[in-house]
Amino acid sequence: MKSAALIRKARKADLDSVEEIENSVFDSDQLSRASLRRYISVPSAAMIVAQEDKAITGYALVGFRKGSKIGRLYSIAVDKTRAGRGVGRALLAASEEAARKRKCNLFALEVRADNPRAIALYEKNGYAMTGREEDWYEDGGDALRFEKKLSR
Ligand SMILES: CC(C)(COP(=O)(O)OP(=O)(O)OC[C@H]1O[C@@H](n2cnc3c(N)ncnc32)[C@H](O)[C@@H]1OP(=O)(O)O)[C@@H](O)C(=O)NCCC(=O)NCCS
């Protein structure tokens, strides 16, 4: 399904909505408000939001390192009441585009091994699993690593 959401760069005014989504969607390892605020403006990250009418319905956060051609998806989340309508896919595509613009040739992410929905999103969009990290999350949960080559 193609989302009708407007996908754009996050602004400071989006902080409340992004924090609300972060805290309602994740049960552990949530990013703090201070971190989210910082990520909106630092050059080493790109925060992207999905907007439908006036509401922010999802966000994605991409991190970059100086001298590295790897973009990293730090977080992606969609408001529970708006899930399954293509917003996650649109945010993922915009995250990859942000990495391409920064001359990255690889996009990498970790996902909870017990998160079939997110894993399906990545697999359907060309990501390949490259490894497993045990005890990766605060609650001891395992992570799967996924990567995708970014074409020019
Ligand atoms: C994972 C998440 C970002 C997906 O966003 P979304 O807007 O619901 O996803 P989309 O509507 O774009 O769907 C994309 C794909 O996700 C999968 N998906 C979506 N809804 C699903 C459901 N109810 N059950 C299983 N898979 C589902 C499908 O593979 C779907 O592809 P399809 O439409 O071709 O079938 C969202 O569910 C979410 O925020 N989950 C909680 C936070 C999270 O787990 N983040 C990932 C951390 S790594």
The ligand as an SDF file (V2000), in Angstrom:
LIG
                    3D

 48 50  0  0  0  0  0  0  0  0999 V2000
    7.5300   -1.8830   12.0050 C   0  0  0  0  0  0  0  0  0  0  0  0
    6.7230   -0.6270   11.6660 C   0  0  0  0  0  0  0  0  0  0  0  0
    7.6480    0.5830   11.6130 C   0  0  0  0  0  0  0  0  0  0  0  0
    6.0670   -0.8510   10.2940 C   0  0  0  0  0  0  0  0  0  0  0  0
    5.3580    0.3270    9.9570 O   0  0  0  0  0  0  0  0  0  0  0  0
    3.9330    0.2160    9.2160 P   0  0  0  0  0  0  0  0  0  0  0  0
    3.5500    1.5770    8.7790 O   0  0  0  0  0  0  0  0  0  0  0  0
    3.0120   -0.5140   10.0870 O   0  0  0  0  0  0  0  0  0  0  0  0
    4.3420   -0.7090    7.9680 O   0  0  0  0  0  0  0  0  0  0  0  0
    3.7870   -0.6250    6.4910 P   0  0  0  0  0  0  0  0  0  0  0  0
    2.3010   -0.4060    6.5010 O   0  0  0  0  0  0  0  0  0  0  0  0
    4.6200    0.3120    5.7090 O   0  0  0  0  0  0  0  0  0  0  0  0
    4.0340   -2.1150    6.0130 O   0  0  0  0  0  0  0  0  0  0  0  0
    5.2570   -2.5000    5.4870 C   0  0  0  0  0  0  0  0  0  0  0  0
    5.4170   -3.9970    5.6900 C   0  0  0  0  0  0  0  0  0  0  0  0
    5.4250   -4.2900    7.1020 O   0  0  0  0  0  0  0  0  0  0  0  0
    4.8250   -5.5570    7.3000 C   0  0  0  0  0  0  0  0  0  0  0  0
    3.5880   -5.4010    8.0510 N   0  0  0  0  0  0  0  0  0  0  0  0
    2.7990   -4.3160    8.1710 C   0  0  0  0  0  0  0  0  0  0  0  0
    1.7480   -4.5910    8.9580 N   0  0  0  0  0  0  0  0  0  0  0  0
    1.8690   -5.8740    9.3300 C   0  0  0  0  0  0  0  0  0  0  0  0
    1.1040   -6.7480   10.1610 C   0  0  0  0  0  0  0  0  0  0  0  0
   -0.0320   -6.3580   10.7360 N   0  0  0  0  0  0  0  0  0  0  0  0
    1.5690   -7.9950   10.3740 N   0  0  0  0  0  0  0  0  0  0  0  0
    2.7200   -8.4070    9.8020 C   0  0  0  0  0  0  0  0  0  0  0  0
    3.4840   -7.6410    8.9990 N   0  0  0  0  0  0  0  0  0  0  0  0
    3.0580   -6.3940    8.7690 C   0  0  0  0  0  0  0  0  0  0  0  0
    4.5070   -6.0820    5.9570 C   0  0  0  0  0  0  0  0  0  0  0  0
    5.6030   -6.8010    5.4700 O   0  0  0  0  0  0  0  0  0  0  0  0
    4.2970   -4.8410    5.1410 C   0  0  0  0  0  0  0  0  0  0  0  0
    4.4630   -5.0370    3.7780 O   0  0  0  0  0  0  0  0  0  0  0  0
    3.1600   -5.2500    2.8230 P   0  0  0  0  0  0  0  0  0  0  0  0
    2.2940   -4.0330    2.9840 O   0  0  0  0  0  0  0  0  0  0  0  0
    3.7470   -5.3750    1.4590 O   0  0  0  0  0  0  0  0  0  0  0  0
    2.4910   -6.4890    3.3060 O   0  0  0  0  0  0  0  0  0  0  0  0
    5.5820   -0.3720   12.7090 C   0  0  0  0  0  0  0  0  0  0  0  0
    4.7630   -1.5030   12.7730 O   0  0  0  0  0  0  0  0  0  0  0  0
    6.0630   -0.0120   14.0810 C   0  0  0  0  0  0  0  0  0  0  0  0
    6.2380    1.1560   14.4030 O   0  0  0  0  0  0  0  0  0  0  0  0
    6.2870   -1.0370   14.9190 N   0  0  0  0  0  0  0  0  0  0  0  0
    6.7090   -0.7970   16.2890 C   0  0  0  0  0  0  0  0  0  0  0  0
    8.0930   -0.2050   16.3510 C   0  0  0  0  0  0  0  0  0  0  0  0
    9.1070   -1.1110   15.7150 C   0  0  0  0  0  0  0  0  0  0  0  0
    9.0510   -2.3150   15.8840 O   0  0  0  0  0  0  0  0  0  0  0  0
   10.0630   -0.5250   14.9990 N   0  0  0  0  0  0  0  0  0  0  0  0
   11.1290   -1.2500   14.3440 C   0  0  0  0  0  0  0  0  0  0  0  0
   12.3260   -1.2270   15.2160 C   0  0  0  0  0  0  0  0  0  0  0  0
   13.6920   -2.0150   14.4100 S   0  0  0  0  0  0  0  0  0  0  0  0
  1  2  1  0
  2  3  1  0
  2  4  1  0
  2 36  1  0
  4  5  1  0
  5  6  1  0
  6  7  2  0
  6  8  1  0
  6  9  1  0
  9 10  1  0
 10 11  2  0
 10 12  1  0
 10 13  1  0
 13 14  1  0
 14 15  1  0
 15 16  1  0
 15 30  1  0
 16 17  1  0
 17 18  1  0
 17 28  1  0
 18 19  1  0
 18 27  1  0
 19 20  2  0
 20 21  1  0
 21 22  1  0
 21 27  2  0
 22 23  1  0
 22 24  2  0
 24 25  1  0
 25 26  2  0
 26 27  1  0
 28 29  1  0
 28 30  1  0
 30 31  1  0
 31 32  1  0
 32 33  2  0
 32 34  1  0
 32 35  1  0
 36 37  1  0
 36 38  1  0
 38 39  2  0
 38 40  1  0
 40 41  1  0
 41 42  1  0
 42 43  1  0
 43 44  2  0
 43 45  1  0
 45 46  1  0
 46 47  1  0
 47 48  1  0
M  END
$$$$
